[in-house]
Each structure stands twice: as structure tokens, then as C-alpha cells.
Amino acid sequence: MNIHQLKPKTARTFAKRVGRGGKRGTTSGKGTKGQKSRAGAGVKPGFRGGDNRIWQLFPKQRGASKKPGNNSPHRKHRFFQLKHNKSVAVNLGVFDKFSEGQEVTAQMLMDKGFIRNTKDTVKILGGGILKKKLILKGFSFSDSAKTKITKAGGSITD
């Protein structure tokens, strides 16, 4: 026997090449057949099997302000309503944090963190109970808030 005549006892076996990628056997989790199972194939986003894409079905809004690329920073929501000069509401119960006989202004409310800024007008509502005499300056009031403030011995100045 010569060296070129040597052969292994068992024949060489080659693994069947399947799936290409992944650890899921024959189809690598892509299912069987169909466009989505093929290599390099796929369906474009919005494609509905030859039917119109969903955004093609609906009517478009006309006008320059609705077109893409205009200078508005963002698209307004369909329920958007512009609210002009709406007052910031603050309940009476908040004012118990101040000391007796103190004059309270919008700036003081902002410093304590009850309102965000002093640009908007502040309206005081009658929610809660006021137990201290306070002088409230530069606010607008609801009727119930006015009666509660006077009942507690406080005063309102403009």
C-alpha cells in the first residue's frame, strides 16, 4: 500500500448549507417561500399588495401653509386651538404657605414655585381654605375667592 492509496475509514460528510444567517435551521426564521423569504427581497414601507398606500387614500389639504418645506416650526395638531391671554389659575389654599399679614405678589408666587413666570396674569380661584390675613396685590379674582379673602380678614389691592 502506498501513501496515495490511504483513505479514511468513514466517508467525509458535508453539512447542508441552509438559511444563511441566524440560528434557526433551514429557513432561518423567514418562513417558507414568498417575497419576504427571498434573499435581498422585501416590501417597501407602505406597500399594501398593489392597493393604494394608506396616505394616498386620504384627501390632501390645500394651501401654501400646509405644504412641506414651509417655515412653520411644526405641524399643528388637528385639535389645536390658539388660546390667547389665558390666566394662570391658582387656588386660595396655596396662600397658607405665606406668613400672616404679608403682601403677596405674582413674583413671590414664582419664587415659591407655584407659577412658572410672571408674564401671564394670575387669577386666584376659591379652592381651598384661607386661614391667614394677607394683602394680595396684582391678581384677578373669582367671586368665591374675594369672599373668602375678606372673610379671613385679608385685603385686595391693584
Secondary structure, DSSP 8 states (H G I E B T S, - for coil): --GGG---SS--------SSSSSSGGGTTS-SSSGGGSTT----TT-BTTB--HHHHS----SGGGSTT-S-SS---TT-----S--EEEEGGGGGGS-TT-EE-HHHHHHHTSSS-SSS-EEEE--S---S--EEES-EE-HHHHHHHHHTT-EEE-
